[in-house]
């Protein structure tokens, strides 16, 4: 049974989790590549015995730059993918789609404003990585809490980002 406001049966929590794990593998690869590139450019050389760098920036500044760039990459990935089709790669594999609440199942993706709100709400917490020492942990907690929020939301199983953007995630196959 689909609840009022959902244009199709809702995706199960585990389908959404597996989709995020698939997207997480993509992000992990992107994070590794970006970390290497920025490390080579900004740190150049790091002496583990003394903790000194010979690059353009120190380790803290490097962490801030990478946090900003990776947050932008995460938000851009989610925005462009959901704008085009309402799905990320993980959602395509799992047969689920993000759709506006209370409307018919659209054939394409989300409107720009909805896609941007949802992408920012989903991944924006990673910007907390700019806070030295604890930011990455805090950002991870915020992003995880958003993902987990669907577990206690009834009847539409919306995350905080879904509520912010007025969307639901439904099964399409």
N, C-alpha and C positions, 0 to 999 in steps of 0.2 A: 504494500500500500504506500502510495506517495502522499506526503503531507501537503496541505494547501501552500501554494507559492512555489512548489517544485514542479518544473515542467516535465520531469521524468523521474523514475525511481532514483533515489539518492545513492551515491557511491558509498560503499562500506568503508569504515575507518582503515581497514587493512589495505584496501586498494589504494587509498590516498597515501598511506605510509610507504608501500612498495614503490609507488610513483615518485615519491620524494627521495627514496633511496637511489633509484635510477638516476634522477636529476642530480643527486648528491655525488654520484660517481663522475658525472660530467663536470660538476663544480670542482671536485677534487683534482681532476686533471687540469682544469683551467687555473686553479689556485697554485698548483705545483709549477706550471709554466710561468705564470705571472710572478710568482715568488723567485724563480730562477732568474728571470729577466731583470726584475727590479733589484734583486740581490747583486747581480753582476754590475748593474749600472750604479746603484746607490751605495752599496757597501764595498764593492770591488775586492777588498781584502779585509779579513777579520782575524785577529790574533786571539785565539781562545785562552792563552796563558795570561795575557794582560787585559783582554776585553776591549781592545782598541780596534777601530776601523780606519782604513785608509781611503775610503770612498767619499762621496759627496755628503752623505748623511750618516748619523749614528744609528744604532740599532733601534732606538725608540722612534726616531723620525721615520725610519724604514717601515716599522710596524704600522705607524699612522698612515703612511702613503699606501701601503698594501691594503689596509682596512678600508680606506676610501675607494680604492680602485676595485677591490673585490665586491664591496657592497654595490657599487655601480654596475659591475658585471652581473651579479645576481639579479638585481632589479631589472636591468635591460633584457636579460634572457627571459625572465618571466613576462615582462611587458610585451616584447615583440612576439613571443610564441603565443601568448593568450590573445593578443590583438589579431593575429593572423587566423588562428583556428580555435581558440578557447582551450588549447591543450599545450602542455610542455611535452617533451619527448617521453618522460615517465608516464604522463597521463595518456598519451597515445598508446603506449605499450599496454597499459592497464584497461583501456577502453572506457575512460571517464573523461568528463569535460566540464569546464567552468562555464556557467550560464547565469544571466541576470535572474534574480528572484522575481517570480510572478509574471513571467512572460513565456511565450512559446519557445521551444527549443530552436535557437537561431542556427542557420546553416553555416555561418562563418564564425568569426571570432568576436571578441568583446569590443565595445566602443573604447576609444582612446582613454577617456577619463576613467572608466571602470577598470580597464587593464592597468593603468598607472596606479590607481588607488590600491588595487589588490596586490600588485607587485611590491609597492612600497610597504604595505602593511605586512606582507609575508616575509620579506627579506630586509627591510629597513633597520631592524634591530641590530644587524651586523655593523652598523655605523658606530656602535658603542665601542668597537675595536680601537677607536682613536684614543680611548682612555688608557694611559700606560698601565701595565701590569695586570689589571683586572678586566679591561674592556672586552677582550675576546671571550672570556668566560661569561660576562654579563650579556653580550650580544647573542651568544649561543643559547643562553637561558631564555631570553626574550623570544627568539625565533622558535625554540622548542615549545615554549608556553603557547605561542600562537597556534602551532600545529596541534598541540594536545587539546586546545580549547574546544575542538569539535566533539570531543568525547562527552562533555557535559552539556552541550547545547542541544536543546530539544525544541521543536521537532525537526528542524532543518539541518542539524549537525554542522553549523557554520563555525568557522574559525573567527577570530577577531578580525582578520583581514577580509573574510567573507562578509561579515556584518558591516564593516567600514565601506566596502564597495558594493554592498547589496547583491551578493552572488551566492550561488550554491554549486556543489559539485555533484553531477549526475552520471549515471551509467548510460553509455550509448551503445554498448554491445553486450 
